[in-house]
């Protein structure tokens, strides 16, 4: 069957202009006269569809996003996306390629069941991107100003969600700790052999087998390969409980990408996400102090799915003939993306901190091995001591006790401080042989971690003052 949606065009009832969905008001708004029109949203729940029924129905549940939707294919990255007229294709939101091909009627797809409408508007998304760029360590000067000139596009990304009941049969071993008293002999300080006893921990292993059951709800799988999976994971805080039934009105003014990962391939990815929780369930079921898992065989029942659209803002900017993409979660405003690194700033930071590291390294070396540093000078007791100005009678002598030269006491350890020092040393070392962009990115990341650790050194630490200067 086909999922139902309100397929319509979006002319303004007042002036005939173009209506677009306004994330702030949640209504359709005319770009010319400002007239608002409520979205005729359905109160019906977003229903799950049977996975097995869909596969056995030979894909008869296909339909276009709407009766008026147009679709184009980017000649650069080959992503297909749809939009509602009178909107035009323009540039690809993923690779910034200009799309000049004539759009065609949208091809049938597994029709979306639900959508999370845009909640963050264009202006707010642009401001979030500016703040994100301004707070990037070692970003080239003028980067955030340059990015203000780039366009930002709103697009719905395709996702699958899967529900299913799992039954996992396992075989393994349960390890229970116990202690035994062991007798041994050793040579004491007098050179004599001495018999002693000690407690030794051992593990008793028992073969086990059984079954665990777990229900999975809304396992989320991205249906796109056009977006970096790490970036999607960074902004993945989707309020799926607020999904609304799909309505093409929510697409007005935005684009929607066609899924690249099929329903069946998506379920294989969902299985991979389910594996770790099932593995943890098996360990808990085995119990004991240790577990060995030799086999887990999982069956999946009552599988249902939804095809949903989730909103993001995407911008692509260019810096020194290189292209970078930034993405904003259009529900939460969280930002992620690619950025260039300034080698000059990183090099200057390395040079500026080398001297500081030398000082810190001196303290660290002293703590690790005090004999590597010069000891405190002690007076030569064979040389006559100068007479003291005191009330001793003339002719009397002053006895000066000969104190042995004492070795300096070690300072208290500070794990956070020395971890920061270690990261800074690593950054300096790598900075001396960095060649690629990835090398500089790793160096910048090490510096950021070192600075964060320095700021976390507690006031009670003997290195607190030094840490605050370096942070």
VOGU-3710 file (C-alpha; in Angstrom, 3 decimals, decimal comma):
1> xxxxxxxxxx> 0,000/0,000/0,000  1,033/3,617/-0,340  1,450/5,877/2,637  -0,923/8,795/2,473  0,273/12,357/2,286  -1,252/15,674/1,461  0,102/16,128/-2,054  -0,292/19,733/-3,070  1,387/22,741/-4,556  2,118/25,715/-2,341
11> xxxxxxxxxx> 0,876/29,011/-3,849  0,039/31,887/-1,518  -3,761/32,327/-1,253  -3,323/36,114/-1,062  -0,803/37,008/-3,782  -0,106/33,736/-5,545  3,524/33,881/-4,437  5,650/31,063/-3,087  4,954/29,522/0,309  7,769/27,995/2,362
21> xxxxxxxxxx> 7,728/26,186/5,657  8,786/28,525/8,490  10,696/26,608/11,220  9,915/29,252/13,866  6,146/29,376/13,430  5,640/25,859/12,113  3,427/27,297/9,364  3,741/27,888/5,640  4,695/31,519/5,010  4,642/33,580/1,816
31> xxxxxxxxxx> 8,053/34,959/0,865  6,429/38,026/-0,704  3,452/39,186/1,380  4,109/37,355/4,652  0,759/35,553/4,631  0,791/32,452/6,868  -1,060/29,220/6,306  -1,185/26,353/8,822  0,158/22,986/7,763  -2,732/20,570/7,451
41> xxxxxxxxxx> -0,911/18,067/9,608  -2,518/14,769/10,489  -2,890/13,757/14,126  -2,510/10,130/13,137  0,466/8,357/14,730  3,508/7,487/12,659  2,954/3,813/11,973  5,520/1,064/11,640  5,445/-1,136/8,536  6,105/-4,853/8,393
51> xxxxxxxxxx> 9,593/-5,537/7,083  8,786/-9,050/5,856  5,525/-7,951/4,241  7,325/-5,209/2,346  10,026/-7,562/1,053  7,527/-10,221/-0,033  5,214/-7,662/-1,680  7,840/-7,099/-4,382  8,170/-3,422/-3,476  4,591/-2,501/-4,378
61> xxxxxxxxxx> 4,574/0,145/-1,644  6,603/2,599/-3,722  5,408/6,134/-4,444  6,813/9,580/-5,186  7,317/12,089/-2,370  4,334/13,986/-3,787  2,479/14,369/-7,057  4,401/17,581/-7,825  7,877/16,716/-6,508  10,787/17,037/-8,931
71> xxxxxxxxxx> 14,057/15,141/-8,716  17,592/15,750/-9,985  20,895/13,909/-9,774  24,063/15,792/-8,892  26,716/15,298/-11,612  29,450/15,703/-8,983  28,635/13,334/-6,108  25,714/11,528/-7,836  23,324/12,162/-4,944  19,651/12,293/-5,918
81> xxxxxxxxxx> 17,356/14,716/-4,144  13,849/16,025/-4,615  12,211/19,409/-4,146  8,872/21,096/-4,677  8,409/23,690/-7,443  8,783/26,608/-7,894  12,033/25,897/-6,040  14,973/25,181/-8,372  17,803/22,687/-8,006  20,568/25,316/-7,715
91> xxxxxxxxxx> 23,736/23,868/-6,196  24,233/20,487/-4,592  24,191/20,912/-0,795  26,848/18,222/-0,391  29,535/19,030/-2,966  28,506/22,528/-4,152  28,316/21,448/-7,800  25,980/23,563/-9,939  23,102/21,429/-11,201  21,998/22,445/-14,673
101> xxxxxxxxxx> 20,207/19,233/-15,655  16,479/19,571/-16,215  14,606/18,109/-13,231  12,230/15,230/-13,801  9,241/13,910/-11,929  10,407/12,247/-8,726  10,945/8,521/-9,068  8,984/6,193/-6,789  10,637/5,359/-3,476  9,633/3,813/-0,183
111> xxxxxxxxxx> 7,439/6,735/0,805  8,439/8,441/4,062  6,287/7,503/7,033  7,368/10,344/9,288  9,275/13,588/9,370  10,850/15,845/11,975  10,075/19,356/10,681  12,746/22,057/10,712  12,828/23,907/14,040  16,069/25,925/13,651
121> xxxxxxxxxx> 15,682/28,641/11,030  18,272/29,775/8,498  19,499/32,823/10,438  19,965/30,857/13,671  21,824/28,110/11,811  24,163/30,652/10,205  24,893/32,223/13,604  25,625/28,780/15,069  28,081/28,066/12,255  29,860/31,389/12,869
131> xxxxxxxxxx> 30,260/30,613/16,579  31,488/27,127/15,769  34,150/28,436/13,379  35,245/31,170/15,793  35,948/28,584/18,484  38,058/26,276/16,297  41,647/26,054/17,527  44,294/27,044/14,969  41,736/28,112/12,341  43,140/30,417/9,624
141> xxxxxxxxxx> 42,535/34,132/10,152  39,380/35,380/8,469  37,829/31,941/8,109  34,556/32,821/9,856  34,272/36,050/7,843  34,754/34,149/4,603  32,126/31,565/5,486  29,525/34,306/5,985  29,543/34,797/2,227  28,618/31,169/1,535
151> xxxxxxxxxx> 25,043/29,995/1,091  23,347/27,572/3,448  20,771/25,024/2,353  18,124/23,122/4,266  17,747/19,474/3,368  15,969/16,446/4,774  18,228/13,401/5,090  16,758/9,887/4,721  16,869/7,479/7,665  15,479/4,059/8,472
161> xxxxxxxxxx> 14,302/2,961/11,906  13,866/-0,686/12,840  11,995/-2,394/15,655  12,363/-6,095/16,341  12,299/-8,813/18,961  15,516/-10,820/19,219  16,256/-14,224/20,687  19,936/-15,081/21,062  21,209/-18,564/21,849  24,668/-18,614/23,405
171> xxxxxxxxxx> 27,355/-21,049/24,503  30,254/-20,084/26,699  32,005/-20,501/30,035  31,435/-18,982/33,449  34,488/-18,175/35,539  34,182/-18,024/39,341  37,100/-16,799/41,397  38,284/-18,636/44,489  41,430/-18,468/46,596  43,814/-21,167/47,765
181> xxxxxxxxxx> 46,587/-21,069/50,307  49,954/-21,673/48,686  53,198/-22,525/50,487  56,494/-21,230/49,166  60,068/-20,643/50,367  62,310/-17,629/49,982  65,677/-16,442/51,247  65,430/-13,881/54,031  67,812/-11,019/54,812  69,997/-13,340/56,876
191> xxxxxxxxxx> 70,520/-15,669/53,938  68,361/-18,391/55,400  65,572/-20,239/53,588  62,193/-19,428/55,053  58,806/-21,095/54,442  55,793/-18,791/53,999  52,181/-18,961/52,843  50,144/-16,698/50,586  46,622/-16,468/49,168  46,426/-17,065/45,401
201> xxxxxxxxxx> 43,364/-16,326/43,260  42,285/-18,970/40,788  39,326/-19,286/38,419  36,970/-22,256/38,133  35,460/-22,478/34,623  32,056/-24,058/33,969  30,433/-24,681/30,573  27,150/-22,774/30,175  24,506/-22,210/27,510  21,157/-20,499/27,286
211> xxxxxxxxxx> 19,039/-17,845/25,608  18,541/-14,111/26,067  15,682/-12,017/24,707  15,699/-8,309/23,951  13,325/-5,945/22,163  14,874/-3,132/20,121  12,929/0,062/19,444  13,795/2,627/16,760  17,295/1,469/15,851  18,323/4,414/13,662
221> xxxxxxxxxx> 20,276/3,868/10,431  21,255/6,640/8,022  20,039/6,079/4,483  22,693/8,391/3,024  26,334/7,914/2,136  26,769/11,533/1,041  27,427/12,713/4,602  30,406/11,780/6,764  29,166/9,145/9,239  31,250/10,697/12,045
231> xxxxxxxxxx> 29,547/14,041/11,469  26,132/12,390/11,607  27,083/10,696/14,874  28,225/14,041/16,327  24,862/15,736/15,786  22,753/12,603/16,351  20,405/13,801/19,051  17,062/13,337/17,354  13,797/13,658/19,270  12,117/10,787/17,433
241> xxxxxxxxxx> 9,199/10,876/19,866  8,128/14,087/18,095  7,964/12,579/14,617  4,862/13,643/12,700  3,164/11,827/9,863  4,754/12,654/6,530  3,226/15,627/4,739  4,755/17,157/1,629  4,006/20,639/3,032  7,040/20,270/5,296
251> xxxxxxxxxx> 9,213/20,069/2,168  8,158/23,521/0,940  11,390/25,536/0,619  13,649/22,576/1,376  15,195/19,640/-0,437  14,917/15,967/0,440  17,624/13,472/-0,420  16,683/10,135/-1,923  17,991/7,224/0,163  21,167/5,544/-1,085
261> xxxxxxxxxx> 21,091/2,623/1,357  18,248/0,201/0,710  15,827/-1,034/3,344  17,481/-4,464/3,361  21,040/-3,104/3,555  19,933/-0,762/6,328  18,708/-3,695/8,411  22,142/-5,310/8,171  23,578/-2,124/9,697  20,883/-2,242/12,375
271> xxxxxxxxxx> 21,965/-5,791/13,257  25,504/-4,508/13,815  24,138/-1,894/16,247  22,177/-4,571/18,117  25,218/-6,829/18,545  26,849/-4,994/21,477  23,708/-4,824/23,686  23,054/-8,515/23,004  26,672/-9,324/23,883  26,260/-7,446/27,192
281> xxxxxxxxxx> 23,016/-9,322/27,923  24,798/-12,642/27,401  27,604/-11,669/29,784  25,078/-10,708/32,457  23,167/-13,959/31,946  26,341/-16,061/32,236  27,252/-14,242/35,449  30,241/-15,111/37,591  33,435/-13,110/37,853  34,574/-13,696/34,265
291> xxxxxxxxxx> 32,867/-14,828/31,091  33,980/-16,498/27,891  31,535/-16,344/24,990  32,105/-19,009/22,353  28,943/-18,575/20,274  25,988/-16,204/19,890  23,297/-17,046/17,338  20,534/-14,439/17,051  17,148/-14,700/15,370  15,054/-11,612/14,588
301> xxxxxxxxxx> 11,256/-11,660/14,799  8,407/-9,182/14,251  10,612/-6,749/12,333  9,017/-3,409/11,508  10,460/-0,287/9,937  9,863/3,365/9,185  11,347/5,557/6,474  11,770/9,000/8,027  13,222/12,368/7,029  15,418/14,322/9,465
311> xxxxxxxxxx> 16,355/17,991/8,912  19,825/19,525/8,610  21,306/22,771/7,378  24,348/22,266/5,150  26,875/24,766/3,847  29,967/24,262/1,733  32,720/26,885/1,753  36,047/27,168/-0,033  39,383/28,146/1,482  42,605/28,213/-0,548
321> xxxxxxxxxx> 41,118/26,087/-3,321  39,900/23,470/-0,882  36,305/22,621/-0,054  34,908/22,170/3,458  31,404/21,246/4,623  29,586/22,164/7,826  26,286/20,692/8,985  23,746/21,820/11,600  21,120/19,663/13,280  17,990/21,663/12,408
331> xxxxxxxxxx> 16,251/20,498/15,590  18,933/21,180/18,214  21,320/23,616/16,492  24,352/21,371/17,120  27,134/21,988/14,590  29,788/19,724/13,123  31,909/19,674/10,011  35,291/20,035/8,361  37,666/22,933/8,830  41,138/23,975/7,656
341> xxxxxxxxxx> 44,114/24,334/10,006  46,598/27,184/9,971  50,097/25,702/9,851  51,505/29,100/10,745  49,432/29,289/13,945  50,319/25,739/14,910  54,025/26,368/14,252  53,951/29,567/16,313  52,160/27,732/19,098  54,835/25,037/19,033
351> xxxxxxxxxx> 57,614/27,611/19,254  55,833/29,569/21,985  55,279/26,522/24,143  58,646/24,832/23,640  60,232/26,996/26,315  57,317/26,398/28,661  57,554/22,681/28,045  61,257/22,824/28,735  60,504/24,312/32,145  57,710/21,887/32,844
361> xxxxxxxxxx> 59,810/19,020/31,528  62,517/19,995/33,966  60,106/19,591/36,870  58,830/16,320/35,426  62,347/14,968/34,912  63,261/15,981/38,441  60,307/14,060/39,821  61,048/11,021/37,678  64,767/10,942/38,564  66,146/13,650/40,902
371> xxxxxxxxxx> 69,746/12,532/40,273  69,573/13,873/36,710  69,459/17,458/37,992  72,206/19,188/40,020  71,752/18,842/43,766  71,626/21,772/46,149  75,205/22,975/46,927  76,424/22,115/50,451  79,214/23,890/52,333  82,702/22,371/52,598
381> xxxxxxxxxx> 82,995/21,618/56,313  86,822/21,442/56,176  87,044/25,199/55,625  86,999/27,244/58,894  83,554/28,665/59,503  83,384/32,475/59,828  83,038/33,718/63,389  79,492/34,491/64,377  78,530/37,777/65,919  77,215/36,559/69,275
391> xxxxxxxxxx> 77,733/36,961/72,987  80,218/34,098/73,393  83,246/34,969/75,547  86,466/35,774/73,689  88,580/32,728/72,963  85,657/30,324/73,040  85,003/28,265/69,943  81,750/27,683/68,111  80,972/24,068/67,310  79,299/23,709/63,935
401> xxxxxxxxxx> 77,475/20,398/63,476  78,214/18,620/60,195  74,825/17,856/58,647  74,890/15,339/55,841  73,746/16,626/52,444  70,114/15,673/52,234  68,507/14,497/48,999  65,521/16,559/47,946  62,101/15,142/48,802  59,931/14,270/45,797
411> xxxxxxxxxx> 57,002/16,576/45,094  53,474/15,207/45,154  52,404/13,600/41,911  49,729/15,232/39,713  48,354/12,889/37,054  46,342/15,558/35,206  49,291/17,948/34,984  51,732/15,325/33,729  49,241/13,949/31,248  48,947/17,468/29,791
421> xxxxxxxxxx> 52,734/17,729/29,648  52,947/14,375/27,892  50,401/15,441/25,257  52,216/18,745/24,712  55,522/16,923/24,259  53,858/14,638/21,741  52,478/17,654/19,826  55,925/19,263/19,669  57,524/16,036/18,443  54,920/15,514/15,747
431> xxxxxxxxxx> 55,128/19,178/14,733  58,755/18,674/13,761  57,860/16,102/11,108  54,286/17,030/10,111  53,661/17,109/6,367  50,013/16,394/5,600  46,775/18,083/6,597  45,929/15,033/8,703  49,230/15,434/10,584  48,407/19,058/11,446
441> xxxxxxxxxx> 44,880/18,102/12,457  46,262/15,527/14,907  48,707/18,095/16,308  45,921/20,629/16,835  43,848/17,968/18,576  46,755/17,134/20,911  47,178/20,822/21,797  43,470/21,182/22,531  43,538/18,145/24,816  46,669/19,409/26,597
451> xxxxxxxxxx> 45,132/22,849/27,181  41,889/21,338/28,492  43,856/19,169/30,919  45,927/22,166/32,087  42,738/24,090/32,880  41,534/21,108/34,943  44,560/21,055/37,260  43,208/21,586/40,779  44,254/24,554/42,979  45,595/22,066/45,520
461> xxxxxxxxxx> 48,163/20,847/43,010  51,768/22,065/43,469  51,771/22,698/39,704  48,570/24,766/39,678  50,268/28,130/39,017  52,379/26,685/36,198  49,321/24,999/34,685  47,298/28,224/34,679  50,092/30,048/32,848  50,363/27,326/30,221
471> x> 46,598/27,008/29,750
//
